[in-house]
Amino acid sequence: MPNKTTQWNDSTAADVRTATHGVTETARTAATSMTDAAHDVAATVDGSRSTVAGGLDAAASALQDKAADLPGGETVRNVARATADRLGNSAEYVRAHDVKGMMADAESFVKTNPGPALAVAAAFGFILGLALSHD
């Protein structure tokens, strides 16, 4: 004849198994949802790369065209031309790399240059915070 302790232990073990199974399934579903969302975001970004690259090219071209007419002397014009060149290079980079490639490059940059990466992240966060607080 089973005693109350054995019955309670069996019942508790079954409850623990049921709860564990439920948590596992919930975690698996959440992980799948997050993976699907990440793939959707990557596909969206990849799909808009040509648009972004075109915008960068247009900005580079406009800056290059206006550089000669900028006031402030040759130094200002040289900075404008250099900025236009960087925008053009950025457009080529965006065209040539998919999201995975860009993320790998960003990760590599952060690992090899943690100080500047942290400074850029802080500046971006500050600017984003200002933009969002003024809405």
C-alpha positions in Angstrom: 0.0 0.0 0.0 1.5 3.3 -1.1 2.0 5.8 1.7 1.1 9.5 1.5 4.7 10.6 1.1 5.2 8.4 -2.0 1.9 9.7 -3.5 2.8 13.3 -2.7 6.3 12.8 -4.3 4.8 11.3 -7.4 2.3 14.1 -7.7 4.9 16.7 -7.2 7.3 15.1 -9.7 4.4 15.1 -12.3 3.7 18.7 -11.6 7.3 19.7 -12.0 7.5 17.7 -15.2 4.4 19.4 -16.5 5.7 22.9 -15.5 9.1 22.2 -17.0 7.6 21.0 -20.3 5.4 24.2 -20.4 8.4 26.5 -19.8 10.5 24.6 -22.3 7.7 24.9 -25.0 7.2 28.6 -24.2 11.0 29.3 -24.5 11.1 27.3 -27.7 8.2 29.3 -29.2 9.8 32.6 -28.1 13.1 31.6 -29.6 11.4 30.7 -32.9 9.5 33.9 -32.9 12.6 35.9 -32.3 14.5 34.1 -35.0 11.7 34.7 -37.5 11.6 38.4 -36.6 15.4 38.7 -37.0 15.1 37.0 -40.4 12.3 39.4 -41.4 14.3 42.4 -40.3 17.4 41.2 -42.2 15.3 40.6 -45.3 13.8 44.1 -45.0 17.2 45.7 -44.6 18.6 43.7 -47.4 15.7 44.7 -49.6 16.3 48.4 -49.0 20.1 48.4 -49.4 19.8 49.7 -53.0 17.6 52.6 -51.9 20.0 53.5 -49.1 23.0 53.3 -51.4 21.2 55.5 -53.9 20.5 58.0 -51.2 24.1 58.0 -50.1 25.2 58.4 -53.7 22.8 61.3 -54.2 24.1 63.1 -51.1 27.7 62.5 -52.2 27.0 63.9 -55.6 25.2 67.0 -54.3 27.9 67.7 -51.8 30.6 67.2 -54.5 28.7 69.6 -56.8 28.3 72.3 -54.1 31.8 71.9 -52.6 33.4 74.5 -55.0 30.8 77.1 -54.0 31.1 76.7 -50.2 32.4 79.7 -48.2 35.2 79.3 -45.8 38.2 78.7 -48.0 40.0 75.7 -49.4 40.0 73.8 -46.1 36.2 73.8 -46.0 36.0 72.7 -49.6 38.5 69.9 -49.1 36.5 68.6 -46.1 33.3 68.7 -48.2 35.0 66.8 -51.0 36.4 64.2 -48.5 33.0 63.8 -46.9 31.4 63.3 -50.4 34.1 60.6 -51.1 33.2 58.8 -47.9 29.5 59.0 -48.6 30.3 57.4 -52.0 32.4 54.7 -50.4 29.6 54.0 -48.0 27.2 53.6 -50.8 29.5 51.0 -52.4 29.9 49.2 -49.1 26.1 49.1 -48.6 25.7 47.7 -52.1 28.4 45.1 -51.7 27.5 43.7 -48.2 24.4 42.0 -46.9 23.2 42.4 -43.3 25.3 39.4 -42.0 28.4 40.9 -43.6 27.8 44.3 -42.1 27.1 42.8 -38.7 30.3 40.8 -38.9 32.3 43.9 -39.9 30.7 45.9 -37.0 31.5 43.2 -34.5 35.1 43.0 -35.8 35.4 46.8 -35.5 34.1 46.8 -31.9 36.5 44.1 -30.9 39.5 45.8 -32.3 38.5 49.4 -31.4 36.4 49.2 -28.2 37.1 52.8 -27.1 36.0 54.5 -30.3 33.1 52.1 -30.7 31.9 53.0 -27.2 32.2 56.7 -28.0 30.2 56.3 -31.2 27.5 54.3 -29.4 27.3 57.0 -26.6 27.1 59.8 -29.1 24.4 57.9 -31.1 22.5 57.2 -28.0 22.7 60.9 -26.9 21.5 62.1 -30.3 18.7 59.5 -30.4 17.6 60.5 -26.9 17.5 64.1 -27.9 15.5 63.3 -31.0 13.0 61.2 -29.1 12.6 63.7 -26.3 11.7 66.5 -28.7 8.7 64.8 -30.3 
